[in-house]
Amino acid sequence: MDYRKSAQEVITHIGGKDNIVSAAHCATRLRLVIADNSKMDAAAIENIDGVKGVFEASGQIQIIFGTGTVNKVYDEFIDIAGISAGTKEDVKKAAAAKQNIFKRAVKTLGDIFVPIIPAIVASGLLMGLLEGLCNVWPQMAESGTYTIIHLFSNAAFVYLPILIAISAAKVFGGNQFLGAVIGMIMIHSDLINAWSVSGMAKADIPTASAWFGLYDIDLVGYQGHVIPVVIAVWLMSMLEKKLHKIVPEIIDLFVTPLVTVLVTGYVTLTIIGPIFSTLENYVLEGAQHLISIPFGIGAAICGAFYAPTVVAGLHHMYNAIEIGLISKTGLNTWMPIATAANVAQGAAALAVAVKTKNNKTKSMALPASLSAFLGITEPAIFGVNVRFMKPFVAGCIGGAAGALVAGIFGIGATAYGITGVFGFLITTNYTVQYAIEIIVAAGVAFIISWMLYRDAETSSAVQNIEADNTVEQNTTAQDEAAHDTEVQNTTEKNTVYSPINGEAIELEKVNDKTFASGALGKGFAIVPAEGKVYAPFDGTMTIVYDTKHLLAMTSNDGIELFVHIGLNTVELQGKYYTEHVKAGDVIKKGQLLMEFDIPKIKEAGYDLTTPVIVTNADNYAEVNAVKYGEIKAQEKAIVVK
């Protein structure tokens, strides 16, 4: 793979260097923020070598290249673009300005909770390990080793408000140490431990008068609470930054921390804490009630809608629910639902990989499905399932089925941040049940995806050929008979036949720099004389865009080709086009794929020059157009070597 070429093509199809606001990458994706999203050509990006999918989420353009590839493409990207390497945080900040308030709030929760996942995972795994060992060897619970390890296995949960406060202060731009102080105040040892209150009478809980005797507050800590800590640290950060602006530098070091902690601490214990802890309890109780609806129905509903929230970029809000459930009940009953949804999407993609005859789709779907089983679902969801939609629906159904099982069994985890196969490590008390859940979710999704992603029956192609034979017998239609005689000829290997009747011209003459430069691949272009597109070889349709202006297909011997009907015709949004195939259909050379109204498209002001391009030209030593000038559909047009 030519990483530099792929990077250059990405820059070209996002609107050029001047349209780039920020760029970074994660383990699998190139994450970009661009100034004008309308300048991006998503269809062209998907055809770039190495690209497994492209989508827009959370204000970012995210292009999936996969582990081990994305970092190499990124290095070339920033070199060509002439920009400095950014971080995911830089990109997130740039993208935040383009989002609505709700999405910004959800994103903020994700930014706060994701960094503390390692601490939660470490504690959760230790808890799971201890429980697993004690199940095998009960005497271990009486050993000194158990006592010591148990002591620090729950440390992250005991001091959770401090971890959240530090992370929140970083996100909100406040001093992290002042944030830690606010977290400490909320679980101070002079306050009654929140986990001990349930066994106390109301009269035994100490109180303090607040706001000059206006009302009393219970002197109870906020162990296990999440949202009150986030709100408190947000207030602290805003106040601190404001004070830094108005307090003279000579006394800033003393006044700002003092006033920040004094005001924030008092407001937190007297207003923020009581109000938002109550609201948080309602949310958690609502989640628990939903999950615990009899017969697993509630869990099934959650499992069905989990993947769509991932697509919408809203899934980070679940971190707050999961960590709240662990702190309050000791078990994360949401994690098994996430596992069901994730492995179901993986199984749906696996069915596509097994069923499809398209080599590119197969090579993309198989590793994406395996990744989903390990808890990383983006390649499967965005690269395969959403693209073809039916597998995505199958994954949602499988997720509901697996979550149903999880709800019936009451499966719970001791941590969050881990799903899929690795989830066995934090569900040691439910090993068998967890395995059944995964099998059900994967099995249902695989079967439904297999059924829905069935390649089109060949009957339509047979009917076309039979119709062509009939036309061939009609001696009064001499030109059509000649065309059909060509159709019946044996298809030569490594050959692309003209998909359209018209005039063949060099690609360099196309009035579009993207096509003329060869950035998308090699081939030729046709000025159509007839508004019909025929299959240029035997193969499979890979993409039929909703706008119908672009058809992508792969021959049985691996040639990846697209036919772009007209220039800028995407703006017609499918008007004046009639498709006769869909993505996934098996096609036969000469089969009618698309019809378009030449007079009306020209009347609308569009150039109908149609590029015919081999997009995987780098796989071949030569890609040669063999005829220019007048050309008939099914005449030999391109030969690859």
N, C-alpha and C positions, 0 to 999 in steps of 0.2 A: 504493500500500500504506500502511495506517495503522500505522506502526511502534509507536506507543504502545499501540494496541489489541492488537497481537501480543505486546508485552512484558507487558501486563496479563494476557493469557490464559496466557502461560507461567507467570507467578507463581501464578495460580489453580490450574493443573494440576500444579504441583510441590508443592502443599500449603500455599501461602500464604507470606507474608513471614517468619513465624516459623520456617519449615522451611529457610530459606536459611542455609548455613554460609559459603559463599564463592562469588564470581562473577567471571568474567573472560571474555575472548574471544580467539580467534586469527583468522586470515585468513578462515575460513569458518564457524566454530562458536562458539556460546555455550557456555562451559564452566562447569558448576555443580557444587558439592558441596552436597548437602542432608542434613539430619540423619536423616530417615526416608524411605528410598526407596520404601517401601510406599505412601506418600501420593501418589506421582506417578502420573498418568494418561497413560501413553505414547500410548495411542490418541487421546486428545483433543489432545495436543500435536501429533501428526502432522497433525491437521486444521486447525491454526492457519495463517492466511494467511502465506505466505512460508516455512514450514517445509518443508524438503526431506528431512528424516529425523531420527530421534532414536534414540540408543543409549547404552548404559552401557559405559564402558571405563575401566580404570585407576582405578576408584573415582569417576569423574566422570560426570555426566549431560551428554552432549554433544548439542546441538541444532543441526542444520545449517541455516543461513540463506543462506549463500553470500557471496562477496566483494562488498563494497559495501553489503550489507544488514545484516550481523551487527553492525557497529559502531553503526549507527543504532538498531537494536533494543536493543543493550546500553546505550546512553546513556539510553534511556527506562526500561529495566529497573532500573538502579541508582537512577534518580530516583524511580520509583514505590515501589521496595522500601525506599528510605531508607537505603541502604548506601553505603559509600565504594567507589570504583573499585578493583578488585584487579588483580593481574597473574596471568599463567599460573603463575608460581611460587607465588603465594599459593594458588591453586586446587590445584596439585599437592601442596603440603604438606598442605593440608586433606584431600585425597583419600588421601594415603599412609597415614594412620592406619587407613583402612578396608580396606587390601589385605593379602594374605598375604605372607610373607617373600620368596617367589620373585618375585612380581610387583613388590615393592618393589625388589628387586635389579635386575631388568630395567629398571624405570623409572629407577633411579639411573644405570645405564649410559647410557641415553638422555639424561638431564640433563647428563651429563659430556661426551658426544661431540657432541651437536647444536650447542652454542655454538662449537665449533672447526671446524665444517664450512666456513665462509667461508675460513679459512686453507688448509684442505686443497683446497678447490675452486680457489682462486687458484693454488696450486702445481700442481695437476693440470691445469688449463686451460693454464698456461704450458708444462708438459711436452708436452701434446697439441699445442699450437700450434707449438712448436719441431719436434716430430716430423713434423707435417704439412708445415711449410715445407721441412724437409730432404728429405722425400720428393719434393717438387716441384722443389726447388733444392738438390741435394746439396752444392754448394760453400759453402752457408751455414754448414755445420758447422765450417768452417775460419776463419770470420770472428770479429772481436773482439766484434761484437754478440751472436753466439751464445754466446760464452764468458761474457759478462757476464750475459745473461738466464738461461743455464743455471745460473749460480752461485746465483741466488736462486730459481730455479724449484723446487729441491728443499729449500729452507731449512726449510719446515714439517715435512718428514719427517726431516731431520737432527736437528732439535731438538724432535721430537714429544713426548718425555717431559716436557719443560718445559711445553708447551701443555696436555698432559693434567693435569699436576700443578696448574697454576693453576686450571683448570676444576674439577677434583676438590675442591680446597680450598674453592672457593666453594660447591659442592654440600654438602660435609660440614660447612660452617660454620667452617672453619679460616682462618688468615691466608694469603691468596693468595701473599704474598711468601715466607713460609716454605715454602709448597708449591712455589714455583718453585725454592727452594734445594734441596729434596729431589730435584726433577727434575734439577737441575744435577749433584748428587752422583752420580746414576745414570748420567750420560753424561760424567763428568769426563774431562778430557784425559789424566789420569794412568792411566786405565783403558784397556785395549786395546779399540779400536773393535770392537763386536760383529760388524760386517759384514766385518771382516778376519780373524776367528778361523777361518773355514772353511778358509783356506789355510795355517794354521799347524799345526805338530806339537804334540801335547799337552805335550811336554816344554818347548816354547818359550813356553808361556803362563805368565806370572808368577803366583805365588800368595802368599797371606798367611795366617798362622795366626790363627784366630778363637777367641774364648771361652777364652782362656788355654791355647791349645794343644790344645783338644779336637778340632779338625779344621781343614783348610785350605780356603780358597775361592779360586777363580780370579778374578784382578783383571781382569775383563771387563765392559765397559759394557753398558747395557741399551737401546742404540739399536734402535728398531723394536718394542720391547715395550710392552704396554698394561696388562695386568692387574697386573703387579707394581707399576707406578706408582700405580694406583688403590688397591691394598691399602696401600701405603706411606703415601700421603697420608691415607687413612682413619685409620690408626694415629696419624699426626701430629696430625690434627684432634682426635681423641678425647683424646689426651694433652695437647694444648695447652689444650683447654677444661677438662679436669680440673685442670690446674695453675693456671689463672686463678682457680679456685674456692678452692684451698687455699693458694696462695702469698700472703703479705701484699702489699698494694698497693705499699708502699714499695720493694719489691725485685722486684715482678712483671715490670717492664719488662726487667730483666736476667736473672732466673732462668728465666722461662718460655721465652723463645726459645732460650736456651742449652741447657737440658735437653731441650726438644722436638727441636731439630736433632741434638743429640748422640745421644740414645736412638734416635730414628727412623732417622737415617742409619746407625747401627751395625747395628740390627736389620734394616734393609732390605738392606744389602750382605751380611749373614751368614746371614739366614734367609729373609726374604720374597723377595728377588730370586732366589736359587737355586731355591727350591721352586716359586714361582708362574711363573717363566719356563719351567721344565720342563713344568708343567701346561699353560701357554699354548701351548707348542710342540706338545704332543699334540693340543690342540683344533684348532689351525690345520692340522696335518697331517691330522687326521681330516676337516676341511672340504675340504681339497685332494683327499684320496683320494675323498671322496664325489662331488665335482664332476667328478673325472677318471675315474670309472667308465666303461669303454669304451662307445662308441656313444652318449654323451651321456645314458645312463640315469640316472646319479646327479644330473646337473643337472636332468633332467626331474622327478625326485622332489622336488627342492628347489623347482622352479617350481610344482609342483602344490600344495605345502603353504605357499607363501609368503603368499598372501592370507588363509588361515585364521589364520595367526599375527598378521596385521595386525588382524583382527577381535578376536583375543584380547588385543591390546595388547602382544604380545611381540616385535614386529619391531625394537624399539630395540636388542636384543642383537646384531643384525647389524652395527651400526656398529663394534663391537669387532672382529668377524671381518674386516670390510672393511679397516679401518685396519691390522690386523695383517697381512693379505695384502699390502697395498701396501708396508708397511715391510719385509716379509720377502722378497717376490718381485718387487716393483716393479709388479705388476699386480693389479688388483682383479677377480677372476673371479666374484665374487658379484654385482656390479652388473648384468651382463647378465641374470642370473636375475631380479633385481628388476624390471628393465625388462620382461622377458617377462610377468611376473605382472601388472604395472601396466597395460601397454597391452592385455593380454587382458581385464582387467576393464573397461577403457574401451570396448573393442570390443563386449563383451557388453552393456553399457549402451546403446551406439549401436544395436545390433540392436533393443533394446526401444523406443528412441526412434523408429526407423523403422517398426517393426511395430505398435506400440500405436495404438489408436484413442482412447485417453483423453488429452485435451488436457493435463491436469495432469501425468500421467506423462511425456508427450512433452516438455513444457516443462522438466521436471526432469531427464530422462535425457539429453537432447542436450548441454546445457552440462556436465553431470557427466562424460559420456564424453570430451569434448574436454579437460577438466581432467586426466583420467587419462592421456591421451596426453602431457601435459606434465609428468607425474610426481606430481600431486596426486590421490590415489585415493579419499579419504574420501567425497566426494559420490557417486561411482559405486558404491562398495562398500556404504556404509551407507544411502544415499538410494534406491538402485534395486536393486542385485543381491541383497543379503542380504534385502531386503524381499520380493522375489519368489522368491528362492532358486535357481530353475533358471538364471537368468543368472549367478548367482555360481558355480554348478557349471561352467557353460560357460566362465567366465573362468578357473577353476582348470585345466580341461583345456587351454585355449589357452595358459595360462602354462606348463604342462608341455611343450607342443609347441614353444613358442618357446625355452624353456630347453634343450630337447633339441638344437635347432639351435646354440645358443650353446655347449653342451658339445662338440658335434662339431667346431665351428670353433675352439674354444679362445679365444673372445673375452675380452679383458681391458680394463679401464679404468685410467686413470692417477690417478683420484681417487674419492671417494665423495660421496654427497649429491645427485647428479644422476641422474635416470633418464628414460626416455621419449625424446621427440624431441631434447631438449637433450643427451642422452647422446652424440650424435654428436661433441660438442665434446671429449669425453675418451676417445673410442675411435677416434682418427684413423688408427690402423694397421689397423683392422678395419671401415672404413666400409661396404664392400659387405656383409660378413658381418652386421654389425649391422643393416643395412637389411633383409636377408633374415629375420633373427630377428624383427624387428618385424612384418613382413608375415605371417609364418607364425603368430605368436602372435595377432595381430589377426584374421587370416582365419579361423583355426580357431574362435576364441572367437565371432566374429560369426555364423558359419554355425550352430554348435551352439546358440547363444542364440536365433537366429532360429527354429530348429526346435523348441526346447523351449518357447519363449514364444509358440507359436502360439495365437492367439485360438481359443476353443472353437468347434467346428463349430456351425453354426446348426441342425443336424438336431434337437438336443434341443428347441430353441425351436419348431421346426416341429411336432415330435411333440406338444408341449404345446398348440399351437394346434389341431392336428387333434383332440386329445383333447377340447379345449373345444368344438369343433364337434359332436363326438359327443354330449357332455353337453347341448349346446343343443338337439339333436334329441330329447332325452328329455323329453317334455312332463310326465312325472310328477314331475320335479325342477324345479319352477317357479322357485324362488329361484336355483338354480345356473344355470338358463338365462338368467335376467336378468343375472346376473354375467357370463356369457360373451358376452352380447350387447354389454355394455359393453366387453369386451375387444376385440371386433372393430371397434369404432368407431375412426375415424381419430384418431391421437394429435395433440393440438394442441401447437403450439410454445410454449415457455416455460411449460409446465404440468407440475405434479406431481400424479399421481393417488394416491388413498389406497392404501397397500400392505397394509392390514389391515382386516378387518371389526370394527367396535366403536363406541365413543363418542369423538368428537373433542372435545378440550378445548384451552383456551388454554395456551400454553407456560408462562405465568406461574403456572399452577396446579400445575405439576409439583413434587412434593415433593423437589426437589433444586436447590439454589441455582445450581449451575453451569449447568444447563439453563434454569431459570426466569429467570436474569439475562440470557439472550440472549448470553452470552459466546462460545458456540460457533457462533452463527448464529441465523437466524430460521426460524420454522415453526410447528408445532403438535404435539400429542401425542395418542395414541390409547390408550384403555383397551380391550384386545383382547376380542372376543367369540369369536374363533376363533383357534386356534394355528397360523396360516399367514401367511407374508409373501409378497406378490406383487410383481413388478417394477412400480414406479410410473411408468415410462416406458421408451422404447427407449434403450438405452445400453450401458455397459460396467461390469462390477464392478471396482472398484479395490481393495477390501480385504474379505476375509472373515477375521475374526480367529479364531485357534485356539480361543478361548473361545466363539465362535459367537454371542455376545450382540450383536455390532455388525456391520452391513453398510454398506459405503460404496460408492457408485456415482456415475457421471457420465452425464448424458443426452447424446444426440447433439448437442444444441444448447448444451451447456456447463454445465448446472446440476449442481453438486456436492452430493450429498445423503448423509446417513447416517441409518440407522434403528437406534436403540439399544433393543433388546428388553428392557425391564424396567430397574429401577434397582438398581445394585450387583450385577447378575447375573453380572458378570465372575467373582465368587467361586465360581460354580457350575462353572467350568472346562469349559464345554461340555456339562455333564450336562443332559439333558432337551431338547437341541436336535439337530435333524437338518438339515444343510445340503444343498442341491441344486445349488449353484453354487460356483465358486472364483474367486479373483482373476484378472482377465483375460478372463473369460467375456463374450461378447456376450449381452445380455439383451433380451427383448421384453416390452413392456407386458403384464402379466397372467401372466407366467411365474412359476411357483412357485420361490421362492428359499430359503425356510427354513420348517421346521416346529418347533413347540415345544409342550411339554406343559403347558398352563395349570394344571390341578389340582395337578400335582407341584411346579411352581415356586412356586405359592401356598402349598402345604403346607410348602415349605422356608422360608417366611417372607419372600418377596420381593414387592415391589410391581411389577406387570407393566405399569405405565404406560410407554408406548413413545414417546419423543420422535422426531419426524421433522423433521430440521433441514437447511436449506440452508446449507452451510458457506462458500460464496463469496458470501454475501448482499451484501457490499460492492461486488460487481461490478454490482449492479442498483440502480435508483432506488427500486423498491418490491418487497417480498416479502410477499405477502398470503395468509393462510389464508382460504379462501372458504366454509368450512362448519364449523359446530360442531354437536354433538349426534350422533345416530345417523348413522353413515356406513358405506357399503359399500365393499369393495375395488374400486378402479378408478373410483370417483366422483372428480370433480375436487376437489382439496384445496388446492393452492397454485398461485398464478399470480405470475410474476415479470415485471417491466417494466424 
